[in-house]
């Protein structure tokens, strides 16, 4: 086998896709414990955005201005690349590039929105604008055109079908027990390969080699019954648009192709020892909080039934800085640490890893996330205490701003720890 890929999510699938573009003769196997797209790739909020976990300002401090801007340009271009690839391959995933509305619902949030627009203008890369007329009774909003709405499960399954038609072997129900350079040991036998790609994202916490490289943080979602077009016209969210606001405990939503709200957010706690279990996908308290938050933002949703609830873990590196890396001497590549911004970043990772593995020098291989090494997470109990205190701090920050009408001190103190 030329390339073995651990993980049947979008990182692994896009890597296989672009490897075959560079060399159609490659023999590639993808090893997946469950089914393709079982993890965050198939369960996310459907934002194909230009967001990168570390802000442009944080990247500038770490890598310099030109490198930071190169990363920003690459992320913006990636949104269109996902649209191009899915169109060419006939993957029906409801891709619609409508941009993101970030609602400002208080004076503090208005100031944050205007500051974000001004910062983006200072870099001269983004086309983010401020809107005085915003949906949901918001005081204003920023609008970033570099985002598309899509159906993630359709994307991942469609991409898998394209790859299988081109000879990629996808082994679902195949748990990886251990790996080393050129060898992967699974429940169904051992695979030998010239190059190995580790594409496990949050599930990397279940493997000894990557247990402290990434922290699995749960994000949960709800979806409503379809709403009539007349209600959507009143709400003010168009097809293809995604939305959020400037609270610190992140929420995210979209108008789906069949006119539902798909709405999610953080709020579920981190579990001791980076545990990942099916029962953690469902937290009634968080689901109810999401419903109440959705109604708070859009009162038109007050009597709309919630028909679907789900969740799952995403991957968080210690410095909130994603990476696409390759050790040529060992023939081992890995990518991840997207902190929930992976629907587009996985595509950039796939193209970058394909260039690295085939020893192709390109603009992508010069990006600052290439071969970035994040520090390991602390051992328990420090990891448990720190992660859940961080969650508490974001709740406190939102409450602080509601009470004081001033930017949160707690959020400012947390900023450097969450990639800002």
C-alpha positions as CSV (number, residue, x, y, z in Angstrom):
1,X,0.0,0.0,0.0
2,X,1.4,3.4,-0.9
3,X,-0.7,5.4,1.7
4,X,-2.7,4.2,4.7
5,X,-5.0,6.8,6.3
6,X,-6.3,6.4,9.8
7,X,-9.7,8.1,10.1
8,X,-12.6,8.2,7.6
9,X,-13.4,11.9,8.1
10,X,-12.9,14.8,5.8
11,X,-9.2,15.2,6.5
12,X,-8.5,11.6,5.4
13,X,-10.9,11.8,2.5
14,X,-9.7,15.1,1.1
15,X,-6.1,13.9,1.5
16,X,-6.9,10.8,-0.6
17,X,-8.7,12.9,-3.2
18,X,-5.8,15.3,-3.8
19,X,-3.2,12.6,-3.6
20,X,-5.0,10.9,-6.6
21,X,-5.0,14.2,-8.4
22,X,-1.2,14.4,-8.1
23,X,-0.7,10.7,-8.8
24,X,-3.6,8.5,-10.0
25,X,-1.6,5.4,-9.7
26,X,-1.4,5.5,-5.8
27,X,-2.9,2.7,-3.8
28,X,-4.7,4.2,-0.8
29,X,-6.5,2.6,2.1
30,X,-8.7,4.4,4.6
31,X,-9.2,2.8,8.0
32,X,-12.3,3.8,10.0
33,X,-13.5,2.4,13.2
34,X,-17.2,3.2,12.6
35,X,-18.5,4.5,9.3
36,X,-17.2,7.3,7.1
37,X,-18.0,10.7,8.6
38,X,-19.0,9.2,11.9
39,X,-17.1,11.9,13.8
40,X,-17.2,15.7,13.5
41,X,-17.0,15.5,9.7
42,X,-20.6,14.2,9.5
43,X,-22.1,15.9,12.5
44,X,-20.9,19.5,12.4
45,X,-22.9,22.7,11.9
46,X,-22.4,22.9,8.1
47,X,-20.3,26.1,8.1
48,X,-17.8,25.9,5.2
49,X,-16.1,29.1,6.4
50,X,-12.7,30.8,6.2
51,X,-12.3,30.7,9.9
52,X,-9.0,29.4,11.3
53,X,-8.8,28.4,15.0
54,X,-6.1,31.0,15.7
55,X,-7.0,34.5,14.8
56,X,-5.0,36.5,12.2
57,X,-3.6,38.7,15.0
58,X,-2.4,35.6,16.9
59,X,-0.9,34.2,13.8
60,X,0.9,37.5,13.1
61,X,2.4,37.5,16.6
62,X,3.6,34.0,16.2
63,X,4.7,33.8,12.5
64,X,4.9,37.4,11.3
65,X,2.5,39.5,9.2
66,X,3.1,38.0,5.7
67,X,2.8,34.4,6.9
68,X,-0.4,35.3,8.8
69,X,-1.9,37.0,5.7
70,X,-0.9,34.0,3.5
71,X,-2.8,31.7,5.9
72,X,-5.8,34.0,5.8
73,X,-5.8,34.1,1.9
74,X,-5.5,30.3,1.8
75,X,-8.5,29.9,4.1
76,X,-10.7,32.3,2.1
77,X,-9.8,30.5,-1.2
78,X,-10.6,27.1,0.4
79,X,-14.3,27.9,0.6
80,X,-14.4,28.3,-3.2
81,X,-12.3,25.2,-3.6
82,X,-14.8,23.1,-1.7
83,X,-17.5,24.5,-3.9
84,X,-15.5,23.8,-7.0
85,X,-14.6,20.2,-6.1
86,X,-18.1,19.3,-5.0
87,X,-19.6,20.7,-8.2
88,X,-17.1,18.9,-10.5
89,X,-17.7,15.6,-8.7
90,X,-21.4,16.0,-8.7
91,X,-21.6,15.8,-4.8
92,X,-25.1,17.1,-3.8
93,X,-24.3,18.6,-0.4
94,X,-26.5,21.7,-0.5
95,X,-23.5,24.0,-1.0
96,X,-24.6,27.6,-1.1
97,X,-22.2,30.4,-0.5
98,X,-24.3,33.0,1.4
99,X,-21.8,34.3,3.9
100,X,-22.0,34.6,7.7
101,X,-24.0,37.2,9.7
102,X,-22.5,37.8,13.2
103,X,-25.2,39.6,15.1
104,X,-24.5,42.3,17.6
105,X,-27.2,42.3,20.2
106,X,-25.9,44.7,22.8
107,X,-23.7,47.8,22.9
108,X,-20.7,45.7,23.9
109,X,-21.3,43.4,20.9
110,X,-21.7,46.3,18.5
111,X,-18.3,47.6,19.6
112,X,-16.9,44.1,19.1
113,X,-18.4,43.8,15.7
114,X,-17.0,47.2,14.6
115,X,-13.6,46.3,16.0
116,X,-13.6,43.1,14.0
117,X,-14.5,44.9,10.8
118,X,-11.8,47.5,11.4
119,X,-9.2,44.8,12.2
120,X,-10.1,42.9,9.0
121,X,-9.8,46.1,7.0
122,X,-6.3,46.8,8.5
123,X,-5.1,43.5,7.1
124,X,-6.6,44.2,3.6
125,X,-7.5,40.5,2.9
126,X,-11.1,40.0,4.1
127,X,-14.1,41.7,2.7
128,X,-16.0,41.9,6.0
129,X,-18.5,44.7,6.4
130,X,-20.7,46.2,9.1
131,X,-24.5,46.3,8.7
132,X,-26.7,48.6,10.6
133,X,-29.8,46.7,9.5
134,X,-29.6,43.2,10.9
135,X,-32.0,40.3,11.4
136,X,-33.5,39.2,14.7
137,X,-33.9,42.8,16.1
138,X,-30.1,42.9,16.5
139,X,-28.5,46.4,16.8
140,X,-26.2,45.6,13.9
141,X,-24.0,42.8,12.4
142,X,-20.8,42.1,10.6
143,X,-21.1,40.2,7.4
144,X,-18.4,37.9,6.0
145,X,-19.0,36.6,2.5
146,X,-16.4,33.9,2.8
147,X,-18.7,31.1,4.1
148,X,-21.0,28.6,2.6
149,X,-23.8,26.5,4.1
150,X,-23.7,22.8,3.3
151,X,-24.9,19.5,4.5
152,X,-21.8,17.8,6.1
153,X,-23.0,14.2,6.0
154,X,-23.9,14.4,2.4
155,X,-20.5,15.9,1.6
156,X,-18.6,13.2,3.4
157,X,-20.6,10.3,2.0
158,X,-20.5,11.8,-1.5
159,X,-16.7,12.2,-1.3
160,X,-16.3,8.6,-0.1
161,X,-18.3,7.4,-3.1
162,X,-16.1,9.4,-5.5
163,X,-12.9,7.9,-3.9
164,X,-14.2,4.3,-4.0
165,X,-15.0,4.8,-7.7
166,X,-11.3,5.7,-8.2
167,X,-10.0,2.7,-6.5
168,X,-9.5,3.9,-2.9
169,X,-10.2,1.1,-0.4
170,X,-12.3,2.2,2.5
171,X,-12.4,-0.2,5.4
172,X,-15.3,0.8,7.7
173,X,-15.7,-1.1,11.0
174,X,-11.9,-1.4,11.3
175,X,-10.5,-0.1,14.6
176,X,-6.9,0.9,14.7
177,X,-5.2,-0.5,17.7
178,X,-1.7,0.9,17.2
179,X,0.6,2.3,14.6
180,X,4.2,3.0,13.8
181,X,6.0,4.2,10.7
182,X,4.9,2.1,7.7
183,X,2.7,-0.2,9.9
184,X,-0.9,0.0,11.2
185,X,-2.3,-2.7,13.4
186,X,-6.1,-3.1,13.3
187,X,-8.7,-5.4,14.6
188,X,-8.8,-6.9,11.1
189,X,-5.1,-7.3,10.5
190,X,-2.0,-5.3,9.9
191,X,-1.5,-2.9,7.0
192,X,2.0,-2.0,5.7
193,X,2.5,1.2,3.8
194,X,5.0,3.7,2.5
195,X,3.3,6.6,4.0
196,X,0.8,6.9,6.9
197,X,-1.7,9.7,7.5
198,X,-3.1,10.2,11.0
199,X,-6.5,12.0,10.6
200,X,-8.3,11.3,13.8
201,X,-9.1,14.8,15.1
202,X,-10.8,14.6,18.5
203,X,-10.6,10.8,18.4
204,X,-6.8,11.1,18.6
205,X,-7.3,11.3,22.3
206,X,-8.2,7.5,22.2
207,X,-4.8,6.5,20.8
208,X,-1.6,6.3,22.9
209,X,0.6,8.3,20.4
210,X,-1.8,11.3,20.3
211,X,-3.7,11.1,23.6
212,X,-2.3,14.5,24.8
213,X,-1.9,16.1,21.5
214,X,-5.6,17.0,21.2
215,X,-8.4,17.5,23.7
216,X,-11.9,16.2,22.7
217,X,-14.4,19.1,23.4
218,X,-18.1,18.4,22.9
219,X,-20.3,20.6,20.8
220,X,-24.1,19.8,20.6
221,X,-26.7,20.7,18.0
222,X,-30.5,20.8,17.5
223,X,-32.6,21.1,14.3
224,X,-36.2,22.3,14.0
225,X,-39.0,21.3,11.8
226,X,-39.1,23.2,8.5
227,X,-40.4,26.7,8.6
228,X,-42.5,28.4,5.8
229,X,-40.7,30.8,3.5
230,X,-42.9,33.6,5.0
231,X,-41.4,33.0,8.4
232,X,-37.9,33.0,7.0
233,X,-38.6,36.3,5.2
234,X,-39.7,37.8,8.5
235,X,-36.6,36.4,10.3
236,X,-34.3,37.8,7.6
237,X,-31.9,34.8,7.1
238,X,-31.5,33.9,3.4
239,X,-30.7,30.6,1.9
240,X,-27.0,29.9,2.1
241,X,-26.4,32.2,5.1
242,X,-25.0,31.1,8.4
243,X,-25.3,33.1,11.6
244,X,-23.8,33.6,15.1
245,X,-23.5,36.5,17.5
246,X,-20.7,38.0,19.6
247,X,-21.3,36.1,22.9
248,X,-18.2,34.3,24.3
249,X,-19.8,30.8,24.7
250,X,-20.0,30.1,21.0
251,X,-23.2,29.4,19.1
252,X,-23.6,28.8,15.4
253,X,-26.6,28.2,13.1
254,X,-27.7,28.0,9.5
255,X,-30.9,27.9,7.4
256,X,-30.9,24.4,5.9
257,X,-31.8,23.7,2.3
258,X,-35.2,22.3,3.6
259,X,-35.9,25.5,5.7
260,X,-35.0,24.2,9.1
261,X,-32.9,25.9,11.8
262,X,-29.8,23.9,12.4
263,X,-28.3,25.4,15.6
264,X,-25.5,24.4,17.8
265,X,-23.0,25.6,20.4
266,X,-20.6,24.8,23.2
267,X,-21.6,24.2,26.8
268,X,-21.0,20.5,27.4
269,X,-18.3,19.9,29.9
270,X,-15.0,18.1,29.2
271,X,-14.8,14.6,30.6
272,X,-12.1,13.1,32.7
273,X,-9.2,11.5,30.9
274,X,-10.4,12.8,27.5
275,X,-13.1,10.1,27.5
276,X,-15.3,9.8,24.4
277,X,-18.5,7.9,24.9
278,X,-21.8,7.7,23.0
279,X,-23.8,9.0,26.0
280,X,-21.8,12.3,25.9
281,X,-23.4,13.1,22.6
282,X,-26.7,13.9,24.3
283,X,-27.0,16.4,27.2
284,X,-30.6,17.5,27.8
285,X,-29.5,20.6,29.7
286,X,-27.4,21.8,26.8
287,X,-30.1,21.0,24.2
288,X,-32.6,23.0,26.2
289,X,-30.1,25.9,26.5
290,X,-29.7,25.8,22.7
291,X,-33.4,26.0,22.2
292,X,-33.8,28.9,24.6
293,X,-30.9,30.7,23.0
294,X,-32.3,30.2,19.5
295,X,-35.6,31.7,20.6
296,X,-33.8,34.5,22.4
297,X,-32.1,35.4,19.1
298,X,-35.2,34.7,16.9
299,X,-38.5,34.9,18.8
300,X,-40.2,33.5,15.6
301,X,-38.8,30.1,16.6
302,X,-40.7,30.1,19.9
303,X,-43.4,27.6,18.8
304,X,-41.3,25.7,16.3
305,X,-40.7,22.0,17.2
306,X,-37.2,20.7,17.7
307,X,-37.1,17.4,15.7
308,X,-33.4,16.4,15.9
309,X,-30.7,16.5,18.6
310,X,-27.1,15.3,18.3
311,X,-23.5,16.1,19.3
312,X,-20.0,14.9,19.3
313,X,-16.4,15.8,20.0
314,X,-14.2,18.2,18.2
315,X,-10.4,18.4,18.5
316,X,-8.6,21.2,20.4
317,X,-4.8,21.6,20.5
318,X,-3.3,23.2,23.6
319,X,-2.5,26.4,21.7
320,X,-5.7,26.4,19.5
321,X,-3.4,26.3,16.4
322,X,-4.3,23.7,13.8
323,X,-1.6,21.9,11.8
324,X,-0.8,20.0,8.7
325,X,2.5,18.1,9.2
326,X,4.7,15.5,7.6
327,X,7.8,13.7,8.8
328,X,9.4,12.6,5.6
329,X,12.0,10.5,7.4
330,X,9.3,8.4,9.0
331,X,6.7,8.7,6.3
332,X,4.1,9.9,8.8
333,X,1.7,12.8,8.1
334,X,-1.0,14.2,10.4
335,X,-3.4,17.1,10.4
336,X,-6.1,18.4,12.8
337,X,-6.7,20.6,15.8
338,X,-9.5,22.5,13.9
339,X,-11.4,23.5,17.1
340,X,-14.7,23.2,15.2
341,X,-13.5,25.1,12.1
342,X,-12.8,22.0,10.2
343,X,-15.3,21.8,7.4
344,X,-13.2,23.9,5.1
345,X,-9.8,23.5,6.9
346,X,-9.9,19.8,6.2
347,X,-9.9,20.5,2.5
348,X,-6.8,22.8,2.9
349,X,-5.2,20.1,5.0
350,X,-5.9,17.5,2.3
351,X,-4.3,19.6,-0.4
352,X,-1.4,20.5,1.8
353,X,-0.7,16.9,3.0
354,X,-0.9,15.7,-0.7
355,X,1.8,18.2,-1.6
356,X,4.0,17.2,1.4
357,X,3.7,13.5,0.8
358,X,4.4,13.8,-2.9
359,X,7.3,16.2,-2.2
360,X,5.7,18.9,-4.2
361,X,6.9,22.4,-3.2
362,X,4.0,24.9,-3.4
363,X,2.4,27.9,-1.8
364,X,0.5,25.5,0.5
365,X,3.6,23.8,1.9
366,X,5.0,27.3,2.9
367,X,2.0,28.2,5.0
368,X,2.7,28.8,8.7
369,X,0.6,25.9,10.0
370,X,2.8,23.4,8.1
371,X,4.8,21.3,10.7
372,X,3.5,23.5,13.5
373,X,3.9,21.6,16.8
374,X,1.5,22.4,19.6
375,X,2.4,21.7,23.2
376,X,0.8,18.7,24.9
377,X,-2.1,19.1,27.1
378,X,-1.4,18.8,30.8
379,X,-2.0,15.5,32.6
380,X,-5.0,14.9,34.7
381,X,-6.3,16.4,37.0
382,X,-4.9,19.7,35.5
383,X,-6.5,19.0,32.1
384,X,-9.9,18.4,33.7
385,X,-9.8,21.4,36.0
386,X,-8.4,23.8,33.4
387,X,-10.8,22.8,30.6
388,X,-14.0,23.1,32.7
389,X,-12.8,26.3,34.3
390,X,-12.4,27.7,30.8
391,X,-16.0,26.7,30.0
392,X,-17.1,28.4,33.2
393,X,-15.1,31.5,32.4
394,X,-17.0,31.9,29.1
395,X,-20.3,31.7,30.8
396,X,-19.1,34.3,33.4
397,X,-17.9,36.6,30.6
398,X,-21.3,36.6,28.9
399,X,-23.0,37.3,32.2
400,X,-20.5,40.0,33.1
401,X,-21.2,41.8,29.8
402,X,-24.9,41.6,30.3
403,X,-24.6,43.2,33.8
404,X,-21.9,45.8,33.2
405,X,-22.4,46.7,29.6
406,X,-18.6,46.7,29.3
407,X,-16.2,44.3,27.6
408,X,-15.6,41.3,29.9
409,X,-12.4,41.2,32.0
410,X,-12.8,37.4,32.2
411,X,-12.9,37.1,28.3
412,X,-9.8,39.3,28.0
413,X,-7.9,37.1,30.4
414,X,-9.0,34.0,28.5
415,X,-8.2,35.4,25.0
416,X,-4.6,34.2,24.7
417,X,-5.6,30.7,25.8
418,X,-8.2,30.4,23.0
419,X,-6.3,31.6,20.0
420,X,-7.0,35.3,20.1
